Amino acid sequence: MNMSFIVLGLIVLLAVALAVLYNLLVQKRQMTHNGWADIDVQLKRRADLIPQLVTTVKGYAAHERQLFEDVIAKRNAALAAGDDPAARGEAESALSAPVRRMIAVAEDYPDLKASGNFLELQKELADTEDKIEMARRFYNGAVRELNTLIESFPVNIAAAPLGFSKRDYFEIETADRAVPSVGLGA
């Protein structure tokens, strides 16, 4: 009788430990979902700003047709990349280069540089880039915590059978990020 209480106590202890581990994994997974949603909102905001920027620049630099087509094609590819952080990061990095070139083209047009609409769009794009960076840091921190937990003993034994797996980080190459400069001077 005494041995059955010990066995029952161990089973209850194991069940409680498994429930605590499961809840901790769910919490970390939810943080990654929340972080990804924040990134997605900012990337969509940037994607919404790009056609306005293209339209504004196009009015001044109509001969840059290939650049505008490239920006729109890369924007559409970024939107189509979906929720896979690796694919989305690659597509967003590819989009950043032509957007940066388009902003550089604007430097050749003093009237465009002085346009209030262009300056406002450029400022909003810079603000959005900052928000993307903050959201990316939050998401990658949440992914780091989840991945560390999943790889740690004893959670690593229970994580896969409970349906938890490691997540990919969201990476945008720093050199490829579109970080427009907001020049308020002439």
PyRosetta script that sets phi, psi and omega in degrees:
from pyrosetta import init, pose_from_sequence

init()
pose = pose_from_sequence("MNMSFIVLGLIVLLAVALAVLYNLLVQKRQMTHNGWADIDVQLKRRADLIPQLVTTVKGYAAHERQLFEDVIAKRNAALAAGDDPAARGEAESALSAPVRRMIAVAEDYPDLKASGNFLELQKELADTEDKIEMARRFYNGAVRELNTLIESFPVNIAAAPLGFSKRDYFEIETADRAVPSVGLGA")
pose.set_psi(1, -41.4)
pose.set_omega(1, -179.8)
pose.set_phi(2, -64.2)
pose.set_psi(2, -38.9)
pose.set_omega(2, 179.9)
pose.set_phi(3, -67.7)
pose.set_psi(3, -35.3)
pose.set_omega(3, -180.0)
pose.set_phi(4, -67.8)
pose.set_psi(4, -33.5)
pose.set_omega(4, 175.9)
pose.set_phi(5, -67.4)
pose.set_psi(5, -37.5)
pose.set_omega(5, 178.7)
pose.set_phi(6, -65.4)
pose.set_psi(6, -46.1)
pose.set_omega(6, 179.3)
pose.set_phi(7, -63.6)
pose.set_psi(7, -45.4)
pose.set_omega(7, 178.6)
pose.set_phi(8, -61.9)
pose.set_psi(8, -41.5)
pose.set_omega(8, 177.6)
pose.set_phi(9, -62.3)
pose.set_psi(9, -41.8)
pose.set_omega(9, 177.4)
pose.set_phi(10, -65.0)
pose.set_psi(10, -39.9)
pose.set_omega(10, 178.1)
pose.set_phi(11, -64.0)
pose.set_psi(11, -44.4)
pose.set_omega(11, 178.2)
pose.set_phi(12, -64.2)
pose.set_psi(12, -43.0)
pose.set_omega(12, 178.3)
pose.set_phi(13, -61.9)
pose.set_psi(13, -42.6)
pose.set_omega(13, 177.9)
pose.set_phi(14, -64.1)
pose.set_psi(14, -42.1)
pose.set_omega(14, 179.0)
pose.set_phi(15, -63.8)
pose.set_psi(15, -41.8)
pose.set_omega(15, 178.6)
pose.set_phi(16, -65.5)
pose.set_psi(16, -43.8)
pose.set_omega(16, 178.8)
pose.set_phi(17, -62.3)
pose.set_psi(17, -41.8)
pose.set_omega(17, 178.6)
pose.set_phi(18, -64.3)
pose.set_psi(18, -40.3)
pose.set_omega(18, 178.2)
pose.set_phi(19, -64.5)
pose.set_psi(19, -41.2)
pose.set_omega(19, 179.0)
pose.set_phi(20, -65.0)
pose.set_psi(20, -44.8)
pose.set_omega(20, 177.9)
pose.set_phi(21, -61.8)
pose.set_psi(21, -43.9)
pose.set_omega(21, 179.6)
pose.set_phi(22, -60.5)
pose.set_psi(22, -47.3)
pose.set_omega(22, -179.8)
pose.set_phi(23, -63.3)
pose.set_psi(23, -37.0)
pose.set_omega(23, 177.4)
pose.set_phi(24, -66.0)
pose.set_psi(24, -42.0)
pose.set_omega(24, 176.4)
pose.set_phi(25, -63.3)
pose.set_psi(25, -41.8)
pose.set_omega(25, 177.9)
pose.set_phi(26, -62.1)
pose.set_psi(26, -42.6)
pose.set_omega(26, 179.1)
pose.set_phi(27, -60.4)
pose.set_psi(27, -46.3)
pose.set_omega(27, -179.5)
pose.set_phi(28, -67.1)
pose.set_psi(28, -38.5)
pose.set_omega(28, 177.7)
pose.set_phi(29, -64.0)
pose.set_psi(29, -40.6)
pose.set_omega(29, 178.5)
pose.set_phi(30, -63.7)
pose.set_psi(30, -36.1)
pose.set_omega(30, 176.7)
pose.set_phi(31, -63.2)
pose.set_psi(31, -38.8)
pose.set_omega(31, 178.0)
pose.set_phi(32, -68.7)
pose.set_psi(32, -38.7)
pose.set_omega(32, 176.8)
pose.set_phi(33, -62.1)
pose.set_psi(33, -43.7)
pose.set_omega(33, 179.0)
pose.set_phi(34, -62.3)
pose.set_psi(34, -45.0)
pose.set_omega(34, 178.9)
pose.set_phi(35, -62.1)
pose.set_psi(35, -41.9)
pose.set_omega(35, 179.5)
pose.set_phi(36, -66.0)
pose.set_psi(36, -39.2)
pose.set_omega(36, 178.7)
pose.set_phi(37, -61.3)
pose.set_psi(37, -39.7)
pose.set_omega(37, 177.5)
pose.set_phi(38, -63.4)
pose.set_psi(38, -43.5)
pose.set_omega(38, 177.7)
pose.set_phi(39, -61.8)
pose.set_psi(39, -46.4)
pose.set_omega(39, -177.3)
pose.set_phi(40, -59.7)
pose.set_psi(40, -41.8)
pose.set_omega(40, 178.4)
pose.set_phi(41, -60.4)
pose.set_psi(41, -45.7)
pose.set_omega(41, -178.4)
pose.set_phi(42, -69.7)
pose.set_psi(42, -37.0)
pose.set_omega(42, 177.8)
pose.set_phi(43, -66.7)
pose.set_psi(43, -37.1)
pose.set_omega(43, 176.6)
pose.set_phi(44, -67.9)
pose.set_psi(44, -37.3)
pose.set_omega(44, 177.0)
pose.set_phi(45, -61.9)
pose.set_psi(45, -44.3)
pose.set_omega(45, 178.2)
pose.set_phi(46, -63.0)
pose.set_psi(46, -42.6)
pose.set_omega(46, 179.3)
pose.set_phi(47, -62.3)
pose.set_psi(47, -32.8)
pose.set_omega(47, 177.6)
pose.set_phi(48, -73.4)
pose.set_psi(48, -30.7)
pose.set_omega(48, 179.7)
pose.set_phi(49, -74.9)
pose.set_psi(49, -30.9)
pose.set_omega(49, -174.0)
pose.set_phi(50, -60.8)
pose.set_psi(50, -46.2)
pose.set_omega(50, 178.5)
pose.set_phi(51, -61.0)
pose.set_psi(51, -34.9)
pose.set_omega(51, 177.3)
pose.set_phi(52, -65.7)
pose.set_psi(52, -41.5)
pose.set_omega(52, 178.7)
pose.set_phi(53, -65.3)
pose.set_psi(53, -42.6)
pose.set_omega(53, 178.3)
pose.set_phi(54, -60.2)
pose.set_psi(54, -46.0)
pose.set_omega(54, -179.4)
pose.set_phi(55, -61.3)
pose.set_psi(55, -42.9)
pose.set_omega(55, -179.9)
pose.set_phi(56, -64.7)
pose.set_psi(56, -48.0)
pose.set_omega(56, -178.6)
pose.set_phi(57, -69.0)
pose.set_psi(57, -36.1)
pose.set_omega(57, -178.6)
pose.set_phi(58, -58.7)
pose.set_psi(58, -34.3)
pose.set_omega(58, 178.9)
pose.set_phi(59, -63.5)
pose.set_psi(59, -26.6)
pose.set_omega(59, -178.4)
pose.set_phi(60, -101.6)
pose.set_psi(60, -28.9)
pose.set_omega(60, -173.5)
pose.set_phi(61, -129.6)
pose.set_psi(61, 58.5)
pose.set_omega(61, -175.4)
pose.set_phi(62, -59.7)
pose.set_psi(62, -26.6)
pose.set_omega(62, -177.8)
pose.set_phi(63, -73.9)
pose.set_psi(63, -4.7)
pose.set_omega(63, 179.5)
pose.set_phi(64, -90.1)
pose.set_psi(64, 34.8)
pose.set_omega(64, -173.4)
pose.set_phi(65, -54.3)
pose.set_psi(65, -45.2)
pose.set_omega(65, -178.2)
pose.set_phi(66, -60.3)
pose.set_psi(66, -40.0)
pose.set_omega(66, 178.4)
pose.set_phi(67, -62.9)
pose.set_psi(67, -44.4)
pose.set_omega(67, -179.6)
pose.set_phi(68, -63.7)
pose.set_psi(68, -40.7)
pose.set_omega(68, 178.6)
pose.set_phi(69, -64.8)
pose.set_psi(69, -39.3)
pose.set_omega(69, 178.7)
pose.set_phi(70, -63.3)
pose.set_psi(70, -43.9)
pose.set_omega(70, 179.4)
pose.set_phi(71, -61.0)
pose.set_psi(71, -46.8)
pose.set_omega(71, -178.1)
pose.set_phi(72, -66.1)
pose.set_psi(72, -41.9)
pose.set_omega(72, 178.9)
pose.set_phi(73, -62.6)
pose.set_psi(73, -43.4)
pose.set_omega(73, 179.9)
pose.set_phi(74, -68.8)
pose.set_psi(74, -35.6)
pose.set_omega(74, 176.7)
pose.set_phi(75, -62.5)
pose.set_psi(75, -46.1)
pose.set_omega(75, 179.8)
pose.set_phi(76, -63.7)
pose.set_psi(76, -38.6)
pose.set_omega(76, 177.5)
pose.set_phi(77, -65.0)
pose.set_psi(77, -38.9)
pose.set_omega(77, 178.9)
pose.set_phi(78, -65.5)
pose.set_psi(78, -41.5)
pose.set_omega(78, 178.5)
pose.set_phi(79, -65.8)
pose.set_psi(79, -35.4)
pose.set_omega(79, -178.2)
pose.set_phi(80, -77.6)
pose.set_psi(80, -13.0)
pose.set_omega(80, -176.6)
pose.set_phi(81, -66.0)
pose.set_psi(81, -21.2)
pose.set_omega(81, 174.7)
pose.set_phi(82, 75.6)
pose.set_psi(82, -148.6)
pose.set_omega(82, -171.9)
pose.set_phi(83, -100.3)
pose.set_psi(83, 10.7)
pose.set_omega(83, 176.4)
pose.set_phi(84, -82.6)
pose.set_psi(84, 111.7)
pose.set_omega(84, -175.5)
pose.set_phi(85, -55.8)
pose.set_psi(85, -38.3)
pose.set_omega(85, -178.3)
pose.set_phi(86, -67.8)
pose.set_psi(86, -47.6)
pose.set_omega(86, 179.8)
pose.set_phi(87, -66.1)
pose.set_psi(87, -40.7)
pose.set_omega(87, -178.7)
pose.set_phi(88, -67.2)
pose.set_psi(88, -40.3)
pose.set_omega(88, 178.5)
pose.set_phi(89, -62.6)
pose.set_psi(89, -41.8)
pose.set_omega(89, 178.5)
pose.set_phi(90, -64.7)
pose.set_psi(90, -43.9)
pose.set_omega(90, -179.9)
pose.set_phi(91, -66.8)
pose.set_psi(91, -39.0)
pose.set_omega(91, 179.7)
pose.set_phi(92, -68.6)
pose.set_psi(92, -36.7)
pose.set_omega(92, 176.2)
pose.set_phi(93, -64.4)
pose.set_psi(93, -40.3)
pose.set_omega(93, 178.6)
pose.set_phi(94, -64.9)
pose.set_psi(94, -33.5)
pose.set_omega(94, 178.9)
pose.set_phi(95, -71.8)
pose.set_psi(95, -34.1)
pose.set_omega(95, -175.2)
pose.set_phi(96, -61.5)
pose.set_psi(96, -37.8)
pose.set_omega(96, -176.7)
pose.set_phi(97, -62.3)
pose.set_psi(97, -51.4)
pose.set_omega(97, 179.7)
pose.set_phi(98, -68.5)
pose.set_psi(98, -29.5)
pose.set_omega(98, 176.7)
pose.set_phi(99, -66.1)
pose.set_psi(99, -41.7)
pose.set_omega(99, 177.6)
pose.set_phi(100, -62.7)
pose.set_psi(100, -40.5)
pose.set_omega(100, 177.2)
pose.set_phi(101, -64.0)
pose.set_psi(101, -39.0)
pose.set_omega(101, -179.7)
pose.set_phi(102, -64.7)
pose.set_psi(102, -40.2)
pose.set_omega(102, 178.2)
pose.set_phi(103, -67.9)
pose.set_psi(103, -35.3)
pose.set_omega(103, 177.0)
pose.set_phi(104, -66.2)
pose.set_psi(104, -36.7)
pose.set_omega(104, 177.2)
pose.set_phi(105, -59.4)
pose.set_psi(105, -37.2)
pose.set_omega(105, -179.3)
pose.set_phi(106, -60.5)
pose.set_psi(106, -27.0)
pose.set_omega(106, 179.3)
pose.set_phi(107, -62.5)
pose.set_psi(107, -24.4)
pose.set_omega(107, -179.5)
pose.set_phi(108, -81.6)
pose.set_psi(108, -3.9)
pose.set_omega(108, -176.0)
pose.set_phi(109, -124.1)
pose.set_psi(109, 95.3)
pose.set_omega(109, -177.2)
pose.set_phi(110, -57.0)
pose.set_psi(110, -37.0)
pose.set_omega(110, 179.2)
pose.set_phi(111, -64.8)
pose.set_psi(111, -38.3)
pose.set_omega(111, 178.9)
pose.set_phi(112, -67.9)
pose.set_psi(112, -44.4)
pose.set_omega(112, 179.3)
pose.set_phi(113, -59.4)
pose.set_psi(113, -29.7)
pose.set_omega(113, -179.0)
pose.set_phi(114, -88.6)
pose.set_psi(114, -8.7)
pose.set_omega(114, -177.9)
pose.set_phi(115, -66.4)
pose.set_psi(115, 126.3)
pose.set_omega(115, 178.9)
pose.set_phi(116, -60.8)
pose.set_psi(116, -38.7)
pose.set_omega(116, 179.8)
pose.set_phi(117, -63.3)
pose.set_psi(117, -45.8)
pose.set_omega(117, 179.8)
pose.set_phi(118, -63.7)
pose.set_psi(118, -45.3)
pose.set_omega(118, -179.3)
pose.set_phi(119, -61.8)
pose.set_psi(119, -40.0)
pose.set_omega(119, 179.1)
pose.set_phi(120, -66.1)
pose.set_psi(120, -43.6)
pose.set_omega(120, 178.2)
pose.set_phi(121, -63.5)
pose.set_psi(121, -41.1)
pose.set_omega(121, 179.4)
pose.set_phi(122, -63.4)
pose.set_psi(122, -41.4)
pose.set_omega(122, 178.7)
pose.set_phi(123, -65.3)
pose.set_psi(123, -43.9)
pose.set_omega(123, 179.1)
pose.set_phi(124, -63.7)
pose.set_psi(124, -38.0)
pose.set_omega(124, 178.8)
pose.set_phi(125, -66.0)
pose.set_psi(125, -42.3)
pose.set_omega(125, 177.7)
pose.set_phi(126, -63.1)
pose.set_psi(126, -41.8)
pose.set_omega(126, 178.1)
pose.set_phi(127, -63.3)
pose.set_psi(127, -41.5)
pose.set_omega(127, 179.2)
pose.set_phi(128, -65.4)
pose.set_psi(128, -39.9)
pose.set_omega(128, 177.2)
pose.set_phi(129, -59.9)
pose.set_psi(129, -40.6)
pose.set_omega(129, 177.5)
pose.set_phi(130, -63.6)
pose.set_psi(130, -41.6)
pose.set_omega(130, 179.7)
pose.set_phi(131, -67.5)
pose.set_psi(131, -36.7)
pose.set_omega(131, 176.2)
pose.set_phi(132, -61.3)
pose.set_psi(132, -44.0)
pose.set_omega(132, -179.9)
pose.set_phi(133, -61.8)
pose.set_psi(133, -43.0)
pose.set_omega(133, 178.8)
pose.set_phi(134, -65.2)
pose.set_psi(134, -44.1)
pose.set_omega(134, 179.7)
pose.set_phi(135, -64.9)
pose.set_psi(135, -37.8)
pose.set_omega(135, 178.6)
pose.set_phi(136, -63.4)
pose.set_psi(136, -41.9)
pose.set_omega(136, 178.8)
pose.set_phi(137, -64.0)
pose.set_psi(137, -42.9)
pose.set_omega(137, 178.3)
pose.set_phi(138, -61.9)
pose.set_psi(138, -48.8)
pose.set_omega(138, -178.9)
pose.set_phi(139, -60.4)
pose.set_psi(139, -48.9)
pose.set_omega(139, -178.6)
pose.set_phi(140, -63.4)
pose.set_psi(140, -32.9)
pose.set_omega(140, 174.9)
pose.set_phi(141, -66.2)
pose.set_psi(141, -42.0)
pose.set_omega(141, 178.0)
pose.set_phi(142, -65.4)
pose.set_psi(142, -39.8)
pose.set_omega(142, 177.5)
pose.set_phi(143, -64.0)
pose.set_psi(143, -43.3)
pose.set_omega(143, 178.8)
pose.set_phi(144, -58.4)
pose.set_psi(144, -45.2)
pose.set_omega(144, -179.7)
pose.set_phi(145, -64.4)
pose.set_psi(145, -44.1)
pose.set_omega(145, 179.2)
pose.set_phi(146, -63.6)
pose.set_psi(146, -48.1)
pose.set_omega(146, -178.5)
pose.set_phi(147, -63.6)
pose.set_psi(147, -39.3)
pose.set_omega(147, 177.8)
pose.set_phi(148, -63.5)
pose.set_psi(148, -43.2)
pose.set_omega(148, 179.1)
pose.set_phi(149, -63.5)
pose.set_psi(149, -44.2)
pose.set_omega(149, -178.5)
pose.set_phi(150, -63.6)
pose.set_psi(150, -32.9)
pose.set_omega(150, -178.8)
pose.set_phi(151, -87.2)
pose.set_psi(151, -8.5)
pose.set_omega(151, -176.3)
pose.set_phi(152, -87.2)
pose.set_psi(152, 145.0)
pose.set_omega(152, 175.7)
pose.set_phi(153, -79.3)
pose.set_psi(153, 137.9)
pose.set_omega(153, 5.1)
pose.set_phi(154, -94.3)
pose.set_psi(154, 2.1)
pose.set_omega(154, -176.9)
pose.set_phi(155, -61.7)
pose.set_psi(155, -34.5)
pose.set_omega(155, -178.3)
pose.set_phi(156, -59.8)
pose.set_psi(156, -25.1)
pose.set_omega(156, 178.1)
pose.set_phi(157, -73.2)
pose.set_psi(157, -37.5)
pose.set_omega(157, -174.3)
pose.set_phi(158, -97.1)
pose.set_psi(158, -19.7)
pose.set_omega(158, -172.1)
pose.set_phi(159, -60.0)
pose.set_psi(159, -54.3)
pose.set_omega(159, -177.3)
pose.set_phi(160, -62.5)
pose.set_psi(160, -47.2)
pose.set_omega(160, 178.2)
pose.set_phi(161, -61.9)
pose.set_psi(161, -26.3)
pose.set_omega(161, 178.5)
pose.set_phi(162, -86.8)
pose.set_psi(162, -0.7)
pose.set_omega(162, 175.4)
pose.set_phi(163, 92.2)
pose.set_psi(163, 20.7)
pose.set_omega(163, -179.5)
pose.set_phi(164, -107.0)
pose.set_psi(164, 136.5)
pose.set_omega(164, 177.7)
pose.set_phi(165, -138.7)
pose.set_psi(165, 163.6)
pose.set_omega(165, -179.8)
pose.set_phi(166, -65.1)
pose.set_psi(166, 153.8)
pose.set_omega(166, 177.7)
pose.set_phi(167, -110.3)
pose.set_psi(167, 157.2)
pose.set_omega(167, 174.9)
pose.set_phi(168, -87.0)
pose.set_psi(168, 146.9)
pose.set_omega(168, 173.2)
pose.set_phi(169, -75.0)
pose.set_psi(169, 156.3)
pose.set_omega(169, 174.9)
pose.set_phi(170, -99.3)
pose.set_psi(170, 111.5)
pose.set_omega(170, -175.9)
pose.set_phi(171, -116.8)
pose.set_psi(171, 130.8)
pose.set_omega(171, 168.4)
pose.set_phi(172, -123.1)
pose.set_psi(172, 126.4)
pose.set_omega(172, 180.0)
pose.set_phi(173, -60.6)
pose.set_psi(173, 126.5)
pose.set_omega(173, -178.3)
pose.set_phi(174, -56.8)
pose.set_psi(174, -39.3)
pose.set_omega(174, -179.2)
pose.set_phi(175, -66.9)
pose.set_psi(175, -23.6)
pose.set_omega(175, -176.8)
pose.set_phi(176, -97.4)
pose.set_psi(176, -6.6)
pose.set_omega(176, -178.3)
pose.set_phi(177, -65.3)
pose.set_psi(177, 138.5)
pose.set_omega(177, 176.3)
pose.set_phi(178, -81.3)
pose.set_psi(178, 104.4)
pose.set_omega(178, 178.9)
pose.set_phi(179, -118.4)
pose.set_psi(179, 85.1)
pose.set_omega(179, -176.6)
pose.set_phi(180, -68.4)
pose.set_psi(180, 143.9)
pose.set_omega(180, 175.7)
pose.set_phi(181, -91.7)
pose.set_psi(181, 138.3)
pose.set_omega(181, 179.5)
pose.set_phi(182, -100.6)
pose.set_psi(182, 98.9)
pose.set_omega(182, -180.0)
pose.set_phi(183, -94.4)
pose.set_psi(183, 113.7)
pose.set_omega(183, -178.3)
pose.set_phi(184, -94.6)
pose.set_psi(184, -7.5)
pose.set_omega(184, 178.7)
pose.set_phi(185, -86.5)
pose.set_psi(185, 176.5)
pose.set_omega(185, -178.5)
pose.set_phi(186, -79.1)
pose.dump_pdb("model.pdb")
